[in-house]
Amino acid sequence: MGEAASMVNGVVQRKLALLDNQVEKLKNHFSPLSFEEFKDSWEHRSIAERGLQVAVEICIDIAERIIALKEAGPVAGAGEAMEKLESLGIINAAEPYRSMVRFRNLIVHEYEQMDPEILYKLVTRNLMDFRKFRDELDKSL
């Protein structure tokens, strides 16, 4: 795969660093907040939505780059990209990453219906799913 593979892998590593940074910022911002503080604040809910959307977009971008590197594509969408990573043995299971993609789609397409409880849970308890994604990729790359 030569120089092109090395360049794509460098891009993947940079994206993984961006993902780490994004998750750390979310964790630091939301860990001290109670649910009451969160649900009553348009700013906190907006930060959570955008921060999670960006983190998921980074995961999608990484998945698509790896698929291109492995010459295993194209894929029809982000959910299929996660399934492809599973079939290539790069991740153990497409879930919870397909759930991340579905959540991102919800933020983008049905944003007026965001449940503050779900959003709060994601930014205070589920950020480790992004770390799991990174760890699985580190083992495979």
Phi and psi in degrees as a GROMACS rama.xvg file:
@    title "Ramachandran Plot"
@    xaxis  label "Phi"
@    yaxis  label "Psi"
@TYPE xy
60.3327  -143.529  GLY-2
-62.194  -40.7564  GLU-3
-62.0308  -42.8333  ALA-4
-63.8864  -40.7293  ALA-5
-62.9612  -41.7041  SER-6
-65.4069  -44.1353  MET-7
-64.688  -42.171  VAL-8
-61.9692  -37.2397  ASN-9
-62.7536  -39.4879  GLY-10
-64.0833  -43.9268  VAL-11
-60.013  -44.578  VAL-12
-63.0167  -40.002  GLN-13
-64.7303  -40.3748  ARG-14
-65.3195  -38.3695  LYS-15
-63.5336  -37.8031  LEU-16
-65.4546  -40.2362  ALA-17
-61.7639  -40.8302  LEU-18
-62.3229  -46.0588  LEU-19
-56.8843  -44.7047  ASP-20
-63.2046  -45.0426  ASN-21
-61.9838  -46.369  GLN-22
-64.4815  -41.5973  VAL-23
-62.166  -42.5166  GLU-24
-62.3986  -43.447  LYS-25
-62.4728  -46.096  LEU-26
-59.3772  -48.0298  LYS-27
-64.9774  -36.0471  ASN-28
-72.7869  -40.6097  HIS-29
-99.716  -18.2405  PHE-30
-60.7305  -33.5056  SER-31
-83.5477  -3.78306  PRO-32
-89.2196  137.717  LEU-33
-79.9703  163.828  SER-34
-61.2078  -39.2707  PHE-35
-59.458  -45.5868  GLU-36
-62.2437  -40.4593  GLU-37
-67.0822  -53.3004  PHE-38
-66.7529  -26.5685  LYS-39
-86.592  1.35923  ASP-40
-117.552  110.774  SER-41
-58.5906  -38.8654  TRP-42
-62.2565  -47.3478  GLU-43
-64.5247  -41.7685  HIS-44
-64.7083  -39.4473  ARG-45
-66.7399  -41.5053  SER-46
-61.8453  -42.982  ILE-47
-62.117  -47.3429  ALA-48
-59.3779  -50.6527  GLU-49
-67.1834  -42.4647  ARG-50
-61.5654  -43.4143  GLY-51
-68.4542  -39.4392  LEU-52
-59.2632  -46.259  GLN-53
-62.5653  -43.061  VAL-54
-61.1307  -43.0491  ALA-55
-67.0495  -41.1392  VAL-56
-58.8949  -39.0312  GLU-57
-62.5461  -44.4713  ILE-58
-60.6465  -42.606  CYS-59
-62.9583  -45.3959  ILE-60
-60.2544  -43.4957  ASP-61
-61.5499  -47.0697  ILE-62
-57.992  -46.6975  ALA-63
-65.3221  -35.8562  GLU-64
-68.4337  -40.9154  ARG-65
-65.175  -41.228  ILE-66
-61.0879  -41.641  ILE-67
-64.889  -42.5043  ALA-68
-59.7285  -40.0233  LEU-69
-82.7454  -0.228756  LYS-70
52.7391  45.2271  GLU-71
-113.95  13.3149  ALA-72
-116.2  -165.626  GLY-73
-80.4545  169.727  PRO-74
-117.15  156.507  VAL-75
-78.1655  -23.4804  ALA-76
-168.92  -179.689  GLY-77
-66.0876  -40.2012  ALA-78
-62.4531  -41.6503  GLY-79
-65.8031  -31.9091  GLU-80
-62.3385  -39.9436  ALA-81
-66.9379  -38.5778  MET-82
-64.0308  -37.9387  GLU-83
-65.3261  -40.9749  LYS-84
-59.7863  -38.3591  LEU-85
-65.1366  -46.2482  GLU-86
-65.596  -26.617  SER-87
-82.5141  -5.12609  LEU-88
78.0444  17.8682  GLY-89
-84.981  -34.5631  ILE-90
-122.563  155.852  ILE-91
-71.6245  -39.6801  ASN-92
-151.264  145.51  ALA-93
-67.5129  -28.3323  ALA-94
-84.8044  140.553  GLU-95
-89.2705  7.13124  PRO-96
-70.2022  -33.2376  TYR-97
-64.6563  -35.3122  ARG-98
-63.5069  -37.7758  SER-99
-60.8317  -44.1481  MET-100
-63.1958  -43.5016  VAL-101
-61.4065  -40.9789  ARG-102
-63.4656  -43.1836  PHE-103
-59.2557  -42.0374  ARG-104
-63.0172  -38.0984  ASN-105
-62.7402  -45.4825  LEU-106
-59.8776  -44.3449  ILE-107
-73.908  -41.2072  VAL-108
-104.407  -21.9304  HIS-109
-131.816  42.2872  GLU-110
-59.3738  -26.6152  TYR-111
-72.2064  -9.85944  GLU-112
-109.831  17.8452  GLN-113
-65.6956  124.65  MET-114
-83.3846  118.359  ASP-115
-58.5978  -31.5581  PRO-116
-66.5436  -43.8536  GLU-117
-65.0061  -45.7804  ILE-118
-59.7519  -44.7741  LEU-119
-62.8581  -43.341  TYR-120
-59.7963  -43.1024  LYS-121
-62.1558  -42.8629  LEU-122
-85.2869  -9.23652  VAL-123
-113.055  -20.4007  THR-124
-127.979  -19.0065  ARG-125
-111.401  8.77524  ASN-126
-64.7547  -20.9987  LEU-127
-65.7856  -18.1549  MET-128
-62.3369  -33.8152  ASP-129
-69.0429  -39.0859  PHE-130
-64.5916  -39.3811  ARG-131
-61.2018  -43.5652  LYS-132
-57.3385  -48.6742  PHE-133
-60.1468  -46.1573  ARG-134
-62.6341  -40.344  ASP-135
-63.3136  -40.4805  GLU-136
-66.9067  -41.0983  LEU-137
-58.096  -37.1139  ASP-138
-70.2614  -29.4342  LYS-139
-93.7377  -22.8114  SER-140
